[in-house]
């Protein structure tokens, strides 16, 4: 079962690796107004 994020609710904090291999946390952008996330399937 997957966890879903409800519309109009804050997203839970998570950490991913960026294209440079560095760890990036969603909370790193907390003071910014908007954050756009793009998840590319099969993009290596």
C-alpha positions in Angstrom: 0.0 0.0 0.0 1.4 3.4 -1.0 1.1 6.6 1.1 -0.6 9.4 -0.7 -0.3 13.1 -0.1 -3.6 14.8 0.1 -4.3 17.9 -2.1 -3.7 21.3 -0.5 -1.8 19.8 2.3 2.0 20.2 3.1 4.1 17.4 1.6 6.0 15.2 4.1 9.8 15.9 4.3 11.9 13.5 2.2 15.4 13.3 0.8 16.4 12.4 -2.8 19.6 12.4 -4.8 19.9 15.2 -7.4 21.4 14.8 -10.8 24.8 15.8 -9.4 24.7 12.9 -6.8 24.1 15.3 -3.9 21.4 14.6 -1.2 18.6 17.2 -1.3 15.8 17.5 1.3 12.4 19.0 0.7 12.9 21.0 3.9 15.9 22.7 2.4 13.4 24.8 0.4 11.0 25.6 3.3 11.4 29.3 3.0 10.7 29.4 -0.7 7.2 30.1 -2.0 6.9 27.3 -4.5 8.7 24.0 -5.2 8.3 22.0 -8.4 9.2 18.3 -8.3 9.7 16.3 -11.5 10.1 12.5 -11.3 11.3 11.1 -14.6 10.5 7.4 -15.0 13.3 5.4 -16.7 15.6 8.4 -17.1 19.1 7.3 -16.3 
